[in-house]
C-alpha cells in the first residue's frame, strides 16, 4: 500500500527545495486498517526526502473508524494529538520562503538586444 502515481506526479513537478522546512501533517483515509502503514512507509519518507518537517503523529482513518455516530474516540484522539503537534510546529516557525529563482528575470527584449549588438 502506497500513494497513487497521480499523487506522486504532483511532487515530481515541484521545484527542488520548494517544501524544505515546511511543516506537514500526514493524513489519509482508506478501506482497512492495513493501509495505515502507507503513511509511515511511503508518505513520511517522501516528505523527508523533500526536507519538510513532518509531525510525529500521522492520522489515518479506516472505514471502521467511522461509526454510526461519527468518528470514534480513538480517531478523535489521534486527530487532536496530531493537530496539537502541527500547531506547535507552526507557532514556533519563522516565516521564510526560499528565494524564487524566476522572480528577477531579464526581459527577453534585453537579451535579444544584447545578442544583436555583438
C-alpha positions as CSV (number, residue, x, y, z in Angstrom):
1,X,0.0,0.0,0.0
2,X,1.3,3.4,-1.0
3,X,0.2,6.6,-2.6
4,X,-1.0,6.7,-6.2
5,X,1.1,7.7,-9.2
6,X,-1.0,10.8,-9.7
7,X,-0.2,11.9,-6.2
8,X,3.5,11.4,-6.8
9,X,3.4,13.2,-10.1
10,X,2.3,16.4,-8.3
11,X,5.5,16.3,-6.2
12,X,7.7,15.4,-9.2
13,X,7.0,18.8,-10.8
14,X,7.7,20.9,-7.8
15,X,10.9,23.0,-7.8
16,X,13.7,21.5,-5.7
17,X,13.5,22.6,-2.0
18,X,10.1,24.2,-2.5
19,X,8.8,22.3,0.5
20,X,12.1,22.5,2.5
21,X,11.4,23.4,6.1
22,X,7.6,23.4,5.6
23,X,5.5,21.8,8.4
24,X,3.5,18.8,7.2
25,X,0.8,16.8,8.9
26,X,0.4,13.4,7.1
27,X,-3.2,12.2,6.9
28,X,-5.1,9.7,4.8
29,X,-8.2,7.6,4.6
30,X,-8.7,4.1,3.3
31,X,-10.8,1.0,3.4
32,X,-8.9,-1.1,6.0
33,X,-6.5,-0.6,8.9
34,X,-3.9,-2.5,6.9
35,X,-3.4,0.5,4.6
36,X,-2.4,2.8,7.5
37,X,1.3,1.8,7.1
38,X,1.3,3.7,3.8
39,X,1.7,6.9,5.8
40,X,4.8,5.6,7.5
41,X,6.1,3.5,4.6
42,X,5.6,6.0,1.8
43,X,4.3,9.4,2.7
44,X,6.7,10.2,5.6
45,X,9.8,9.2,3.6
46,X,8.5,11.3,0.6
47,X,8.3,14.4,2.8
48,X,11.6,13.6,4.5
49,X,13.2,13.5,1.0
50,X,11.7,16.9,0.3
51,X,13.2,18.2,3.5
52,X,9.8,19.0,5.0
53,X,9.2,18.8,8.8
54,X,6.6,16.1,9.4
55,X,4.9,16.0,12.8
56,X,5.4,12.7,14.7
57,X,1.7,11.7,14.7
58,X,0.1,10.8,11.4
59,X,-3.7,10.5,11.1
60,X,-5.2,7.5,9.2
61,X,-8.9,6.8,9.2
62,X,-10.2,3.5,8.0
63,X,-13.8,2.7,7.3
64,X,-14.1,1.1,10.8
65,X,-13.1,4.4,12.4
66,X,-16.4,5.9,11.2
67,X,-19.2,4.6,13.5
68,X,-22.9,5.2,13.3
69,X,-22.4,8.3,15.4
70,X,-19.5,9.7,13.5
71,X,-15.7,9.3,14.2
72,X,-14.8,7.1,17.1
73,X,-12.9,8.3,20.2
74,X,-9.5,6.8,19.1
75,X,-9.7,8.7,15.8
76,X,-10.6,11.9,17.6
77,X,-7.6,11.4,20.0
78,X,-5.2,10.9,17.0
79,X,-6.6,14.0,15.3
80,X,-6.2,16.1,18.5
81,X,-2.7,14.9,19.1
82,X,-1.6,15.5,15.5
83,X,-3.3,18.9,15.4
84,X,-1.6,20.0,18.6
85,X,1.8,18.9,17.3
86,X,1.2,20.6,14.0
87,X,0.0,23.9,15.6
88,X,3.0,23.9,18.0
89,X,5.3,23.5,14.9
90,X,3.5,26.3,13.1
91,X,3.7,28.6,16.1
92,X,7.4,28.0,16.6
93,X,8.3,28.5,12.9
94,X,9.6,31.7,11.5
95,X,8.0,32.8,8.2
96,X,10.6,32.3,5.4
97,X,10.2,31.2,1.9
98,X,13.0,30.1,-0.4
99,X,14.2,32.6,-3.0
100,X,12.3,32.3,-6.2
101,X,14.9,31.9,-9.0
102,X,12.4,33.3,-11.5
103,X,11.4,36.4,-9.6
104,X,14.1,38.6,-11.1
105,X,14.4,37.8,-14.7
106,X,15.9,39.7,-17.6
107,X,13.2,40.6,-20.2
108,X,13.5,38.8,-23.5
109,X,13.9,42.1,-25.4
110,X,17.0,42.9,-23.4
111,X,18.5,39.5,-24.0
112,X,17.8,39.8,-27.7
113,X,19.2,43.3,-27.9
114,X,22.4,42.2,-26.2
115,X,22.8,39.3,-28.6
116,X,22.1,41.5,-31.7
117,X,24.7,44.1,-30.6
118,X,27.5,41.6,-30.5
